[in-house]
Amino acid sequence: MSRRTQRVEEEIRAGVSSILQRQLRDPRLGFVTVTGVSVTPDLSHARIFVSVLGTDIQRKQSLDGLHSARGFIRSELAHTMRTRVVPDLKFEEDTTSIIGQRIDELIEQIGHPESD
């Protein structure tokens, strides 16, 4: 990965995080955290990984809210980024925290087996 790609990914991550905290007022959005960004080598597309707390329904609503706000977020990024073109944004749920939580539960069960 080139330095430029890394810089753009970090710029997008910081920008989207700031926009989510300060500017979006969509009631569907719950507690959303940007966990990572992956940009294509030509910088035309960016996958933004988010962690969403809540039930399955709340996570789906939050992702729906992010998808509907894509255009707004992209236009706000255009004001702050130092690139000629702002990548097309795609939001995806980062499930690593959910998987980690499940692993913790399984380890806990192994550590404390139920006695019959």
Contacts in CASP RR format, 6 or more apart in sequence:
PFRMAT RR
TARGET T0000
AUTHOR 0000-0000-0000
METHOD contacts of the structure
MODEL  1
MSRRTQRVEEEIRAGVSSILQRQLRDPRLGFVTVTGVSVTPDLSHARIFV
SVLGTDIQRKQSLDGLHSARGFIRSELAHTMRTRVVPDLKFEEDTTSIIG
QRIDELIEQIGHPESD
2 41 0 8 1.000
4 43 0 8 1.000
5 39 0 8 1.000
5 41 0 8 1.000
5 43 0 8 1.000
8 39 0 8 1.000
8 43 0 8 1.000
8 46 0 8 1.000
8 81 0 8 1.000
8 83 0 8 1.000
8 87 0 8 1.000
9 36 0 8 1.000
9 37 0 8 1.000
9 38 0 8 1.000
9 39 0 8 1.000
9 46 0 8 1.000
10 37 0 8 1.000
11 80 0 8 1.000
11 81 0 8 1.000
11 82 0 8 1.000
11 83 0 8 1.000
12 37 0 8 1.000
12 39 0 8 1.000
12 46 0 8 1.000
12 48 0 8 1.000
12 77 0 8 1.000
12 81 0 8 1.000
12 87 0 8 1.000
12 89 0 8 1.000
13 34 0 8 1.000
13 36 0 8 1.000
13 37 0 8 1.000
13 48 0 8 1.000
15 76 0 8 1.000
15 77 0 8 1.000
15 80 0 8 1.000
16 34 0 8 1.000
16 37 0 8 1.000
16 48 0 8 1.000
16 73 0 8 1.000
16 77 0 8 1.000
16 89 0 8 1.000
17 33 0 8 1.000
17 34 0 8 1.000
19 73 0 8 1.000
19 76 0 8 1.000
19 77 0 8 1.000
20 29 0 8 1.000
20 32 0 8 1.000
20 34 0 8 1.000
23 76 0 8 1.000
24 69 0 8 1.000
24 72 0 8 1.000
24 73 0 8 1.000
26 65 0 8 1.000
26 68 0 8 1.000
26 69 0 8 1.000
28 61 0 8 1.000
28 62 0 8 1.000
28 64 0 8 1.000
28 65 0 8 1.000
29 62 0 8 1.000
29 65 0 8 1.000
29 66 0 8 1.000
30 52 0 8 1.000
30 53 0 8 1.000
30 54 0 8 1.000
30 58 0 8 1.000
30 61 0 8 1.000
30 62 0 8 1.000
31 52 0 8 1.000
31 53 0 8 1.000
31 54 0 8 1.000
32 50 0 8 1.000
32 51 0 8 1.000
32 52 0 8 1.000
32 62 0 8 1.000
32 66 0 8 1.000
33 50 0 8 1.000
33 51 0 8 1.000
33 52 0 8 1.000
34 48 0 8 1.000
34 49 0 8 1.000
34 50 0 8 1.000
35 49 0 8 1.000
35 50 0 8 1.000
35 51 0 8 1.000
35 94 0 8 1.000
35 96 0 8 1.000
36 48 0 8 1.000
36 49 0 8 1.000
36 94 0 8 1.000
37 46 0 8 1.000
37 47 0 8 1.000
37 48 0 8 1.000
37 49 0 8 1.000
38 46 0 8 1.000
38 47 0 8 1.000
38 49 0 8 1.000
39 45 0 8 1.000
39 46 0 8 1.000
39 47 0 8 1.000
39 87 0 8 1.000
40 46 0 8 1.000
40 87 0 8 1.000
43 83 0 8 1.000
43 85 0 8 1.000
43 87 0 8 1.000
44 85 0 8 1.000
44 87 0 8 1.000
44 88 0 8 1.000
45 87 0 8 1.000
45 88 0 8 1.000
45 90 0 8 1.000
46 87 0 8 1.000
46 88 0 8 1.000
46 89 0 8 1.000
46 90 0 8 1.000
47 90 0 8 1.000
47 92 0 8 1.000
48 89 0 8 1.000
48 90 0 8 1.000
48 91 0 8 1.000
48 92 0 8 1.000
49 92 0 8 1.000
49 93 0 8 1.000
49 94 0 8 1.000
50 62 0 8 1.000
50 63 0 8 1.000
50 66 0 8 1.000
50 91 0 8 1.000
50 92 0 8 1.000
50 93 0 8 1.000
50 94 0 8 1.000
51 93 0 8 1.000
51 94 0 8 1.000
51 96 0 8 1.000
51 97 0 8 1.000
52 58 0 8 1.000
52 59 0 8 1.000
52 62 0 8 1.000
52 63 0 8 1.000
52 93 0 8 1.000
59 93 0 8 1.000
63 91 0 8 1.000
63 93 0 8 1.000
66 73 0 8 1.000
66 91 0 8 1.000
67 91 0 8 1.000
70 89 0 8 1.000
70 90 0 8 1.000
70 91 0 8 1.000
71 89 0 8 1.000
73 89 0 8 1.000
74 86 0 8 1.000
74 88 0 8 1.000
74 89 0 8 1.000
77 86 0 8 1.000
77 89 0 8 1.000
78 86 0 8 1.000
END
